[in-house]
Amino acid sequence: MIVIGVCGGSGSGKSTLARLISQSLSCSSRIIGLDCYYRDHAHLPFEERVHINYDEPDVFDFDELYEDIKLLMEGKPITTKGYDYANHRRADSPELIYPTDVLILEGIHMFRDKRLTDIMSLKVYMHVDVDVCLLRRVRRDMMKRGRSIENITEQYLATVKPMYEEYISKYIKEADFAVMGGGKNPRAIDAITAYISAKLLAEKFDRQDQRAKEKASEG
């Protein structure tokens, strides 16, 4: 299984790029978002959950994500993780996710944990102007997550912008290359798809060569 990492600021087009890459592949693929691995704070009242800093690295359960990816790489299924943005609660499902040829991981802190970056064959950073990211985030949060403009503005100034400057903007140093202009970048999609196809083909030949050597040694 080939693991691809996509990282960048909120609203930079990570999910869009991941989806378009997945759709361009002729092999099986799956996208897993870091947002699904928020730590659950069910023990806290809603009023307190609202004010948690959801943009800092420690709010994510990297251990759980890493263990799930290890299981997939071993050929074992995992349960589906999810998150309820309106109520700030985990929303996991017993539905199983099975191993695929390509696993695409995307999230604002996807390059934070070295255990994860070490298993990524390709690390892509979304390099988009922060003002553009803000406008996209406002539209997304209002339409898909039921947030008010007041809530979005408060969260952006309190956590999103500071965490971007302190952490996320620096992840570009971990990337193999950066994508400009957002997720709908056809040249980037073509390049990444071509890389994945070549990588899969090389691994197929390696497996065939290994089997041939094993068969020859047995004879």
Number of C-alpha atoms within 10 A of each C-alpha: 17 18 24 21 26 27 30 29 29 23 26 27 27 26 22 16 23 24 17 17 22 20 13 14 18 10 13 13 20 17 18 21 19 20 23 19 21 23 18 16 15 12 8 10 9 13 9 11 17 16 13 14 15 19 24 18 18 13 16 20 16 21 12 14 19 15 12 19 21 15 14 18 19 11 13 14 17 18 13 16 23 18 17 14 16 12 15 20 17 19 15 14 10 9 11 12 16 16 20 17 16 20 23 21 25 27 20 28 23 25 28 18 13 11 12 19 18 12 16 19 15 19 22 25 28 27 21 20 14 16 10 13 18 20 11 15 19 18 15 14 18 14 11 10 13 12 16 13 13 9 13 18 13 13 18 19 11 14 16 21 17 14 20 21 11 10 17 25 18 13 20 19 11 15 18 12 15 18 22 16 14 21 23 16 15 12 10 19 20 15 12 18 19 14 14 22 16 12 13 17 12 12 14 12 11 12 12 12 12 12 12 12 12 11 10 9 8 7 6
